[in-house]
Amino acid sequence: MERGVQRWAVDISKWDPTPQDFSFALSLLPLHDHNSIIRFVRLEDRKRALVSRLLQYALVHEVLGIPNNEIVIKRTLEGKPYLEYGEISTEFPNFNFNTSHHGDYVAIASEPLCLVGLDIVSPVIPWKETVIDFIYNFSFYFSSLEWDNIVSAGTCDDILVEFYRYWSLKEAYVKAIGTGITHGLDKVEFHRSSLANISVKIAGRAMPEWRFWLSELGKRHLVSVARGHPRSATESYKKTLKHVEFDDEEFHKGLHLPNMEFVFRTVEQLVQSERSSMGMSRPIESWSCKPSSSPTTQILSSFSTPNSMDSNSCNCKFGKSMGGSLISVD
């Protein structure tokens, strides 16, 4: 089953598409996906949404061998993407995936049996707000143990990174089970002795049927992966799964599969994968992805970037607003 464990990531800062490039990549996706991409005003947000969809179709095609025109990806009522199997038969008992994007990266993770949740965070500095003021806005999402670990982490920068570590783990968990509901998130308590030794308690009860990984993706981006039992899924998400119950031996095998390192893909590779799936075998002859003085580059350069941070002072300012609740099921 190890082939069903996939971890892919794309650095979208390396993709500077012309309008024609963007339109061509968009045209490779089903029409019903287009509005969810072009509804965004900022080009960076459109890029994240587009690459997220490209990753989903490319991964399903490459891992399961399903032709592009036969792949049907839908979303639950809570917004979690899933593959509609229909008459499709796979070698995996419960293939599912999850995507995430933040900052420069868009990523996808898949599992052959267990639920999978994925979350990327970039510990950016909030706009016109101190780190302490910012994190206090979300204090009720953390247990007293987690909160003590966050506020006693050290410098302003240390506190911010520790906050995002816990937050990323919580998002990975709620995205794995398929809910964006934040109520009771303080009852989801994480224990970390290292980035590779992470456990969770739900309402004080240890949950050995869950495993978590937290690592650095690059450029101060953190990524969390959650893997857990399908019976933990929301009712709407359970209906999309092939199986919810497994015997202990089979589940244990799926739970303890190796966690793969993230493989970095380019947008060009994803586009070529889509073209190949559609029977378009000729390589792309013209593709603008290098920084240039094109209108696209000018638009991107006008976006605000994170301000510098004084790691020795808690008066540091954030350069990006989180825009309300951080919970998502992207």
C-alpha positions as CSV (number, residue, x, y, z in Angstrom):
1,M,0.0,0.0,0.0
2,E,3.0,2.3,0.3
3,R,2.4,3.7,-3.2
4,G,-0.8,5.2,-2.0
5,V,1.2,7.4,0.5
6,Q,2.1,10.5,-1.5
7,R,3.4,13.9,-0.5
8,W,3.7,16.6,-3.2
9,A,4.4,20.3,-2.9
10,V,4.7,23.2,-5.4
11,D,6.5,26.5,-4.8
12,I,4.2,28.9,-6.6
13,S,6.6,31.8,-6.2
14,K,8.6,30.2,-9.0
15,W,5.7,30.4,-11.4
16,D,5.1,33.7,-13.1
17,P,2.5,32.9,-15.7
18,T,1.5,35.2,-18.6
19,P,-2.3,35.5,-18.9
20,Q,-2.1,33.0,-21.8
21,D,-0.2,30.5,-19.6
22,F,-2.7,30.8,-16.8
23,S,-5.7,30.5,-19.2
24,F,-4.2,27.4,-20.8
25,A,-3.6,25.7,-17.4
26,L,-7.1,26.6,-16.4
27,S,-8.5,25.1,-19.6
28,L,-7.1,21.7,-18.6
29,L,-9.5,21.5,-15.6
30,P,-13.2,20.7,-15.8
31,L,-15.5,23.7,-16.3
32,H,-17.1,23.3,-12.9
33,D,-13.7,24.0,-11.2
34,H,-13.2,27.3,-13.0
35,N,-15.4,29.6,-10.9
36,S,-13.8,28.4,-7.7
37,I,-10.5,29.7,-9.1
38,I,-11.3,32.9,-11.0
39,R,-13.6,34.2,-8.2
40,F,-10.4,35.4,-6.5
41,V,-9.3,38.9,-7.2
42,R,-5.6,38.6,-6.3
43,L,-3.5,36.7,-8.8
44,E,-1.6,34.9,-6.0
45,D,-4.9,33.5,-4.7
46,R,-5.9,32.4,-8.2
47,K,-2.5,30.7,-8.6
48,R,-3.0,28.8,-5.3
49,A,-6.5,27.7,-6.2
50,L,-5.4,26.6,-9.7
51,V,-2.3,24.7,-8.5
52,S,-4.4,23.0,-5.8
53,R,-6.8,21.6,-8.4
54,L,-3.9,20.6,-10.7
55,L,-2.3,18.7,-7.9
56,Q,-5.5,16.8,-7.2
57,Y,-6.0,15.6,-10.7
58,A,-2.4,14.9,-11.4
59,L,-2.0,12.8,-8.2
60,V,-5.2,10.8,-8.9
61,H,-4.1,10.2,-12.4
62,E,-0.5,9.1,-11.6
63,V,-1.3,7.0,-8.5
64,L,-4.6,5.4,-9.6
65,G,-4.1,5.5,-13.4
66,I,-7.5,7.1,-14.0
67,P,-7.7,9.1,-17.3
68,N,-8.3,12.8,-16.7
69,N,-11.7,12.8,-18.3
70,E,-12.9,10.0,-15.9
71,I,-11.7,11.7,-12.7
72,V,-14.6,13.2,-10.7
73,I,-13.6,15.3,-7.7
74,K,-16.4,16.7,-5.5
75,R,-16.6,18.3,-2.1
76,T,-18.5,17.5,1.0
77,L,-21.0,19.9,2.6
78,E,-18.1,21.1,4.8
79,G,-15.9,21.7,1.7
80,K,-13.5,18.7,1.9
81,P,-12.5,17.4,-1.6
82,Y,-12.9,13.7,-2.4
83,L,-12.7,11.4,-5.3
84,E,-16.0,10.0,-6.4
85,Y,-15.3,6.3,-7.2
86,G,-18.4,5.3,-9.0
87,E,-17.4,2.1,-10.9
88,I,-13.7,2.8,-10.5
89,S,-11.7,-0.1,-8.9
90,T,-8.4,0.6,-7.2
91,E,-5.8,-1.5,-5.4
92,F,-6.2,0.7,-2.3
93,P,-8.9,0.0,0.3
94,N,-9.7,3.7,1.1
95,F,-7.7,6.1,-1.1
96,N,-8.2,9.7,-0.1
97,F,-6.3,13.0,-0.2
98,N,-6.1,16.5,1.3
99,T,-4.6,19.8,0.1
100,S,-3.4,22.9,1.7
101,H,-1.8,26.2,0.7
102,H,-0.3,29.1,2.5
103,G,2.4,31.6,1.6
104,D,4.6,30.3,-1.2
105,Y,3.5,26.6,-1.1
106,V,0.6,24.5,-2.3
107,A,0.7,20.8,-1.3
108,I,-1.2,17.6,-1.4
109,A,-1.0,14.4,0.7
110,S,-2.7,11.0,0.1
111,E,-3.3,7.8,2.1
112,P,-4.4,4.4,0.9
113,L,-6.4,3.4,4.0
114,C,-6.4,6.0,6.8
115,L,-7.8,9.5,6.8
116,V,-5.3,12.1,5.8
117,G,-5.2,15.8,6.8
118,L,-2.7,18.4,5.6
119,D,-1.9,21.9,6.7
120,I,0.7,24.4,5.7
121,V,1.5,27.5,7.7
122,S,3.9,30.4,7.2
123,P,4.5,32.1,10.5
124,V,3.9,35.6,9.2
125,I,3.7,38.7,11.3
126,P,0.1,40.2,11.6
127,W,-0.6,43.6,10.3
128,K,-0.7,46.5,12.9
129,E,-0.9,44.0,15.8
130,T,1.6,42.7,18.3
131,V,2.3,38.9,18.3
132,I,0.8,38.7,21.8
133,D,-2.4,40.5,20.9
134,F,-2.7,38.4,17.8
135,I,-2.3,35.0,19.4
136,Y,-4.7,36.0,22.3
137,N,-7.5,36.3,19.6
138,F,-7.2,32.4,19.4
139,S,-6.4,31.5,23.0
140,F,-9.8,29.7,23.5
141,Y,-8.8,27.1,20.8
142,F,-6.0,25.8,22.9
143,S,-5.8,23.7,26.1
144,S,-4.1,25.2,29.1
145,L,-1.1,23.0,28.5
146,E,-0.8,24.0,24.9
147,W,-1.2,27.7,25.8
148,D,1.5,27.6,28.4
149,N,3.9,26.0,26.0
150,I,3.1,28.7,23.4
151,V,3.5,31.8,25.6
152,S,6.6,30.5,27.4
153,A,8.3,29.5,24.1
154,G,10.9,32.4,24.3
155,T,11.3,35.4,22.0
156,C,8.5,37.0,20.1
157,D,9.5,34.9,17.0
158,D,9.6,31.7,19.1
159,I,6.1,32.4,20.4
160,L,4.7,33.0,17.0
161,V,6.3,29.8,15.5
162,E,5.1,27.7,18.5
163,F,1.6,29.1,18.0
164,Y,1.6,28.1,14.4
165,R,3.0,24.6,15.1
166,Y,0.1,23.8,17.4
167,W,-2.4,25.5,15.0
168,S,-1.1,23.6,12.0
169,L,-1.5,20.3,13.9
170,K,-5.1,21.2,14.9
171,E,-6.0,22.1,11.3
172,A,-4.5,18.9,9.9
173,Y,-6.7,17.0,12.4
174,V,-10.0,18.8,11.6
175,K,-9.2,18.6,7.9
176,A,-8.6,14.9,8.1
177,I,-12.0,14.2,9.7
178,G,-13.6,16.6,7.2
179,T,-14.9,19.4,9.4
180,G,-14.2,23.1,9.5
181,I,-16.0,23.5,12.9
182,T,-13.8,25.1,15.5
183,H,-16.1,24.5,18.5
184,G,-14.3,22.3,21.1
185,L,-10.9,22.6,19.5
186,D,-9.4,23.2,22.9
187,K,-10.3,19.6,23.7
188,V,-8.0,18.5,20.9
189,E,-4.7,18.6,22.9
190,F,-1.4,17.9,21.3
191,H,1.7,16.6,23.1
192,R,5.1,17.0,21.4
193,S,8.5,15.8,22.7
194,S,9.9,16.5,19.2
195,L,8.7,17.2,15.7
196,A,8.6,13.5,15.0
197,N,7.0,12.3,18.3
198,I,3.5,13.8,18.5
199,S,0.4,12.4,20.1
200,V,-3.1,13.8,20.7
201,K,-5.7,13.6,23.4
202,I,-9.4,14.3,22.7
203,A,-11.3,15.4,25.8
204,G,-8.5,13.9,27.9
205,R,-8.5,10.5,26.2
206,A,-5.4,9.3,24.4
207,M,-6.0,8.6,20.7
208,P,-3.5,5.9,19.6
209,E,-5.3,5.5,16.3
210,W,-3.9,8.8,15.2
211,R,-0.4,9.7,14.0
212,F,1.0,13.2,13.2
213,W,4.1,14.6,11.6
214,L,5.3,18.2,11.7
215,S,8.2,19.4,9.6
216,E,9.7,22.4,7.8
217,L,8.8,22.7,4.1
218,G,11.2,25.5,3.3
219,K,11.4,29.3,3.6
220,R,9.9,29.3,7.2
221,H,6.9,27.3,6.1
222,L,5.7,24.5,8.4
223,V,3.7,21.5,7.3
224,S,1.6,19.1,9.4
225,V,0.3,15.7,8.3
226,A,-2.4,13.8,10.2
227,R,-3.2,10.1,9.7
228,G,-6.1,8.5,11.5
229,H,-9.0,6.0,11.6
230,P,-11.8,6.4,9.1
231,R,-14.4,6.0,11.7
232,S,-13.4,9.5,13.0
233,A,-14.7,11.1,9.9
234,T,-17.8,13.3,9.8
235,E,-20.9,11.6,8.7
236,S,-20.9,13.5,5.3
237,Y,-17.3,12.5,4.7
238,K,-17.9,8.8,5.7
239,K,-20.4,8.5,2.9
240,T,-17.6,9.3,0.4
241,L,-15.2,6.6,1.7
242,K,-15.1,3.0,0.4
243,H,-14.7,1.6,3.9
244,V,-15.0,3.0,7.4
245,E,-14.3,-0.1,9.5
246,F,-11.2,-2.3,9.3
247,D,-10.0,-5.2,11.3
248,D,-7.2,-4.4,13.7
249,E,-4.4,-6.0,11.6
250,E,-5.3,-4.2,8.4
251,F,-5.8,-0.8,10.2
252,H,-2.5,-1.2,12.1
253,K,-0.8,-1.8,8.8
254,G,-2.2,1.3,7.2
255,L,-1.6,3.5,10.3
256,H,2.1,2.5,10.5
257,L,3.0,2.9,6.8
258,P,6.1,5.1,6.3
259,N,5.5,8.8,6.1
260,M,7.0,10.0,2.9
261,E,9.1,13.1,2.4
262,F,7.5,15.8,0.3
263,V,8.4,15.7,-3.4
264,F,8.6,19.1,-5.1
265,R,6.8,19.4,-8.4
266,T,6.6,22.4,-10.8
267,V,3.5,23.8,-12.4
268,E,5.0,22.7,-15.7
269,Q,5.1,19.1,-14.6
270,L,1.5,19.2,-13.4
271,V,0.4,20.8,-16.7
272,Q,2.3,18.1,-18.7
273,S,0.7,15.4,-16.5
274,E,-2.8,16.8,-17.4
275,R,-1.9,17.0,-21.1
276,S,-0.6,13.4,-21.1
277,S,-3.8,12.2,-19.4
278,M,-5.8,13.9,-22.1
279,G,-3.7,12.3,-24.9
280,M,-1.8,15.5,-25.6
281,S,1.7,14.0,-25.9
282,R,3.6,16.9,-27.5
283,P,5.7,18.8,-25.0
284,I,4.9,22.4,-24.1
285,E,6.9,24.5,-26.5
286,S,6.3,27.9,-24.9
287,W,5.7,28.4,-21.2
288,S,6.6,31.6,-19.4
289,C,7.5,30.9,-15.8
290,K,10.7,33.0,-15.2
291,P,10.6,36.4,-13.5
292,S,10.1,39.1,-16.1
293,S,8.7,42.6,-16.6
294,S,5.4,41.2,-17.7
295,P,2.1,42.7,-16.4
296,T,1.8,39.6,-14.2
297,T,5.1,40.3,-12.5
298,Q,4.1,44.0,-12.0
299,I,0.9,42.9,-10.4
300,L,2.7,40.5,-8.1
301,S,5.3,43.1,-7.1
302,S,2.5,45.4,-5.9
303,F,1.3,43.0,-3.3
304,S,2.4,43.6,0.3
305,T,5.1,41.4,1.7
306,P,5.7,40.5,5.4
307,N,7.4,43.2,7.4
308,S,10.7,42.5,9.1
309,M,10.5,41.2,12.6
310,D,12.4,42.0,15.7
311,S,12.7,38.6,17.4
312,N,13.7,40.2,20.7
313,S,10.6,42.4,21.0
314,C,6.9,41.5,21.2
315,N,6.0,44.8,19.6
316,C,6.7,43.2,16.2
317,K,4.0,43.7,13.6
318,F,2.3,41.2,11.3
319,G,2.6,41.7,7.6
320,K,-0.4,39.6,6.7
321,S,-3.9,39.5,8.1
322,M,-5.4,36.1,8.8
323,G,-8.8,37.4,7.9
324,G,-10.8,35.9,10.8
325,S,-10.9,32.2,11.6
326,L,-7.9,30.2,10.6
327,I,-9.8,26.9,10.2
328,S,-10.1,25.8,6.7
329,V,-10.6,22.6,4.6
330,D,-8.9,23.9,1.5
